[in-house]
Amino acid sequence: MPLQNAEYYDEMHKNCLRNAEHYSTVKYYEMWKRIVVELWKEGVWYTTLDIGCGVGQLMDMLRDNAITCRGFDVSEFAVSICGRKGHQVLVDSAEEHGYGSFGAYVCTEVLEHLEDDIAVIKLWPKGQLVLFSVPIFMDRSHVRCFPDKKSIKEHYHGVLNIEKIWPYKRRHLVKARVK
């Protein structure tokens, strides 16, 4: 379960001005560019699942880069915005979602909100390519943070084969495969 409930995330999305911005202007843009590059390098542009897709800014960027993406989020408000943009999305939680076969899972700024992120990862198919980000700072909605690469490797060593970690301002992007 997340530390905060779905209503918290509905309010967060309703009150966040950056939700209306083009993806190229948000703080995650440089990291998202790396995600696009990695999806193309891996040849998995044909099907990607955005876990915790929010209002769909990353999905917008993926679509603009010819990457097919579906997503889900716990926030009904965020999913309604995604739907109006033409994205294939649904309201669901990371703990409850029935995970299927995709070329890649993308999970940015989500795992730190889940009390048992390891249990969620165990729901993912073995060998699944995953690109995810985690913060280096605590927030009232974060269960944990990862101040350095070592802490990421230690936390996820039992469930993920980590291939690469890129540092970004206040977060890390991780490329891994499910064990």
Buried (B, 14 or more C-beta within 10 A) or exposed (E): EBBBEBEBBBEBBEEEEEBEEEBEEBEBBEBBBBBBEBBEEEEBBEBBBBBBBBBBBBBBBBBEBEBBBBBBBBBEBBBBBBBEEEBEBEBBBBBEBEBEEBBBBBBBBBBBBBEEBEEBBEEBEEEBBBBBBBBBEEEEBBBBBBEEBEBBBEBBEEBBEBEEBBEBEEBBBBBBBBB
